[in-house]
Amino acid sequence: MTQWFFRNGELARDGWQSVVDASLEGWRHTGLRIAQLADGDSAPLESGDIERLVIPLAGSFHVEYTTGTRTDAVETNAVKLGGRRSVFDGPPDVLYLPVGASATVTGTGRVAVAEAPVSEKLAAEPHPVTYISKADVPVELRGAGRSSRQVHNYGTPAALAASKFIVCEVITPAENWSSFPAHKHDTNVPGTESRLEEIYYFETAVSRGLAAPPEADPFGLFATYSSNAGDIDINAIVRTGDIALVPYGYHGPAAAAPGYDMYYLNVMAGPDTERVWNITDDPAHGWVRSSWEGQEFDSRLPYRESEGQ
């Protein structure tokens, strides 16, 4: 049976803490790289028919990149990405690198690189390099009550011109649920549902404002289950560095345990020509959305940059 859930370190390769790409069985449309860099370390990104989004998870980074095609002059530029203390400290600066770009990421901390392979047709007209400052990242507060969560939409169609992928991150405070009602996006129904693979990269931490003993073990919960598109079954305790792959099927909830906040980075892309996130709720649970009407939003959100950052 194909493996769809990986513990921290199980996907380590070539100096990266985790690598998700088409070398994994059953995986085609999305990719992700996670690197933990010490002072002076760097992570290279080779050019190819692939688009990327560089996302600081903890710390700040310097990105030197080269762009150009067979007909355009090659240019080398550099940008500093202002980061954050942790993924629970608001959005960071991000950098979009189109097809054909190569780069070197240098800094101290943890960095993610979302990826998607791009077809030859789309690669012929690449999008420009795009820098989005943390102040310009769209921050969405979604749900209500114990379904309140915070979404950073820096790689969604409304925020970023890209060829294939949709990228965002979600913060779920302790005791709250997200990625619920359980939903799917594995069938092409124009205007209703799109076909998208999805990567979940998780981090967990003691909830803001709580004092915890050294032996505290932050965790959350994540589940998937089958649809007509294929069989899948994940019921996992998740911690920092764990990765779940969702090629098809219903997914959710992602639940933050009492005392512990949960974060996940989502990377989505698929075979459809339209870059859009259309979902279908599980008919057994979709009604829950209407129950949020009139509920107060969780007053702990939004999580912003911590004082002293």
C-alpha positions in Angstrom: 0.0 0.0 0.0 1.3 3.4 -0.9 2.5 5.5 2.0 0.9 8.9 2.4 2.2 10.0 5.9 5.8 10.6 6.8 7.4 11.4 10.1 9.9 14.2 10.5 13.2 13.1 8.8 11.7 10.2 6.8 11.9 12.3 3.6 15.4 13.7 4.2 17.6 13.8 1.1 20.5 15.7 -0.4 21.0 17.9 2.6 17.3 18.8 2.9 15.3 17.9 6.0 12.4 16.8 3.8 11.8 16.5 0.1 8.5 15.8 -1.6 8.6 15.4 -5.4 7.7 13.1 -8.2 10.2 10.4 -7.0 7.6 9.4 -4.5 5.2 6.7 -5.6 1.9 8.1 -6.8 3.0 11.8 -6.6 3.0 14.1 -9.7 1.9 17.7 -9.4 3.4 19.3 -6.2 6.6 19.4 -4.3 8.1 20.7 -1.1 11.5 21.2 0.4 12.3 21.9 4.1 15.8 23.0 5.2 17.2 23.7 8.6 20.2 26.1 8.0 22.9 27.2 10.5 24.7 30.5 10.1 26.5 30.5 6.8 24.7 27.4 5.4 23.0 27.5 2.1 20.5 25.5 0.1 20.7 25.4 -3.7 17.7 25.3 -6.0 18.5 24.2 -9.6 16.7 25.6 -12.6 14.2 23.6 -14.5 10.5 23.5 -15.6 9.4 24.1 -12.0 8.0 27.1 -10.2 8.8 27.8 -6.5 7.8 29.9 -3.5 10.4 30.5 -0.8 8.8 30.8 2.6 10.7 31.5 5.9 9.4 29.3 8.7 11.7 30.5 11.4 14.4 33.1 10.9 15.2 35.4 7.9 17.0 34.5 4.6 18.9 35.9 1.8 18.0 34.6 -1.7 20.3 35.1 -4.7 18.5 34.0 -7.8 19.2 33.9 -11.6 16.5 34.1 -14.2 16.6 34.0 -18.0 15.6 31.9 -21.0 17.3 30.9 -24.2 16.1 34.1 -25.7 16.3 36.5 -22.8 19.4 37.9 -21.1 20.3 36.1 -17.9 20.0 38.2 -14.8 21.2 37.6 -11.3 19.6 39.4 -8.4 19.2 39.1 -4.6 16.6 39.8 -2.0 16.3 39.5 1.7 13.2 37.8 3.1 12.2 39.2 6.5 11.2 36.2 8.5 9.7 35.5 11.9 10.5 33.9 15.2 8.2 30.9 14.5 5.3 30.0 12.2 3.0 31.3 15.0 4.3 34.9 14.6 2.3 36.1 11.6 3.3 35.8 7.9 6.8 36.3 6.6 8.1 37.9 3.4 7.9 35.3 0.5 9.5 35.1 -2.9 8.0 33.5 -6.1 10.6 32.1 -8.5 9.2 31.2 -12.0 10.2 28.4 -14.4 13.9 28.5 -15.4 15.1 30.3 -12.2 17.9 29.0 -10.1 18.6 30.2 -6.6 20.7 29.8 -3.4 19.0 30.4 -0.1 21.3 31.4 2.8 20.4 32.2 6.4 19.9 30.9 9.9 16.7 29.0 10.7 14.1 26.9 8.9 12.9 27.6 5.4 10.3 25.9 3.1 10.3 25.9 -0.7 6.9 25.1 -2.3 7.2 23.6 -5.8 5.1 22.6 -8.8 6.3 21.2 -12.1 5.1 23.2 -15.0 4.2 21.9 -18.5 6.2 22.9 -21.5 3.2 25.0 -22.8 2.9 27.0 -19.6 6.7 27.2 -19.2 6.9 29.1 -22.5 5.3 32.1 -20.8 6.7 32.2 -17.2 5.3 34.6 -14.6 7.7 37.3 -13.3 9.7 36.9 -10.1 7.4 38.3 -7.3 8.3 39.5 -3.8 5.5 39.8 -1.3 6.3 41.6 1.9 4.8 40.3 5.2 2.8 43.5 5.4 1.1 42.7 2.1 0.3 39.1 2.8 -3.5 38.6 2.8 -4.5 37.3 6.3 -7.9 35.6 6.5 -9.8 34.7 9.7 -11.9 31.7 8.8 -14.7 29.8 10.6 -16.0 30.7 14.1 -16.0 29.4 17.7 -13.9 26.3 18.0 -13.5 26.2 14.3 -11.7 29.5 14.2 -8.3 29.6 12.4 -6.0 32.0 10.7 -4.9 31.7 7.0 -2.0 33.4 5.3 -3.0 33.5 1.6 0.4 34.5 0.0 0.2 31.9 -2.8 -3.4 31.8 -3.7 -4.8 33.0 -7.1 -6.0 36.3 -5.7 -2.6 37.1 -4.2 0.0 35.7 -6.6 0.2 35.1 -10.4 1.6 31.6 -10.8 1.4 28.8 -13.3 0.1 25.8 -11.3 0.3 25.8 -7.5 -1.8 27.3 -4.7 0.0 27.8 -1.5 -1.2 29.0 2.0 -0.6 28.3 5.7 -3.0 27.8 8.5 -2.7 28.5 12.3 -5.1 26.6 14.5 -5.0 27.6 18.2 -5.2 25.0 21.0 -8.5 23.1 21.2 -9.7 24.4 17.8 -10.4 22.4 14.6 -9.5 23.3 11.1 -9.6 21.6 7.6 -13.2 20.8 8.6 -15.8 20.0 7.5 -13.9 17.2 5.8 -13.7 17.9 2.1 -12.2 16.8 -1.2 -10.8 18.1 -4.4 -10.1 15.1 -6.6 -12.7 15.3 -9.4 -13.0 17.8 -12.2 -16.5 19.4 -11.9 -16.2 22.8 -13.5 -17.3 25.6 -11.1 -17.8 23.1 -8.3 -14.7 20.9 -7.7 -11.1 20.9 -9.0 -8.4 18.2 -9.1 -5.6 19.1 -6.7 -3.0 17.1 -4.9 -2.3 18.6 -1.5 0.7 18.6 0.8 0.3 19.2 4.6 3.5 20.2 6.4 2.9 20.4 10.2 4.5 22.3 13.1 3.2 22.3 16.7 4.1 24.4 19.8 3.0 25.1 23.3 0.1 27.5 23.0 0.8 31.2 23.4 0.7 32.5 26.9 1.1 29.1 28.6 4.0 27.9 30.7 4.8 24.3 30.0 7.4 21.9 31.6 10.4 20.8 29.6 8.8 17.4 28.9 5.8 19.0 27.1 5.3 17.2 23.8 3.2 19.5 21.4 1.0 17.5 19.0 -2.1 17.7 16.9 -4.4 15.3 15.0 -5.0 14.8 11.3 -7.2 12.5 9.3 -8.1 11.5 5.7 -10.4 8.9 4.3 -11.4 7.5 0.9 -13.6 8.9 -1.8 -14.6 7.4 -5.2 -11.2 8.7 -6.6 -9.2 6.3 -4.4 -8.5 4.6 -1.1 -6.6 6.5 1.6 -6.6 6.3 5.4 -4.6 8.6 7.7 -5.4 8.9 11.4 -2.2 10.4 12.8 -0.8 12.3 15.7 1.3 15.0 14.1 4.2 17.0 15.3 6.7 19.5 13.9 8.2 18.3 10.7 5.6 15.6 9.9 4.2 15.6 6.3 0.9 14.2 5.0 0.2 13.8 1.3 -3.4 13.9 0.0 -3.5 12.7 -3.6 -7.3 12.2 -3.4 -10.0 11.6 -0.8 -11.7 13.5 2.0 -9.3 15.2 4.4 -9.9 16.7 7.8 -10.1 17.5 10.6 -6.8 18.9 11.6 -7.3 19.4 15.4 -5.1 21.2 17.8 -4.8 19.4 21.2 -5.4 21.3 24.4 -2.3 23.3 25.4 -0.8 23.1 21.9 -1.1 25.3 18.8 -0.9 23.7 15.4 0.3 25.0 12.1 0.3 23.6 8.6 1.6 24.7 5.2 -0.5 23.6 2.2 0.8 23.2 -1.3 -1.8 22.3 -4.0 -1.6 21.7 -7.7 -3.2 19.4 -10.2 -3.8 18.5 -13.9 -6.7 20.9 -14.5 -6.0 23.9 -16.8 -7.7 26.3 -14.4 -5.8 27.3 -11.2 -8.6 27.3 -8.7 -9.4 25.8 -5.3 -12.9 24.3 -5.6 -14.0 21.8 -3.0 -16.8 19.4 -2.2 -17.7 18.9 1.5 -18.4 15.4 2.8 -22.3 15.4 2.6 -22.4 14.0 6.2 -20.6 17.0 7.6 -21.0 20.0 5.3 -24.0 21.2 7.4 -21.6 22.2 10.1 -20.6 25.4 8.3 -24.1 26.8 8.8 -23.8 26.3 12.5 -21.0 28.9 12.7 -23.5 31.7 12.0 -23.8 33.9 15.1 -20.8 32.3 16.9 -18.1 34.6 18.1 -14.7 34.3 16.5 -11.8 33.1 18.7 -10.4 36.2 20.4 -6.9 34.7 20.5 -6.6 35.3 16.8 -5.1 36.8 14.8 -1.6 35.7 15.9 0.8 38.5 15.0 4.5 39.1 15.4 5.6 38.6 19.0 6.9 41.5 20.9 10.7 41.7 20.8 11.0 40.0 17.4 
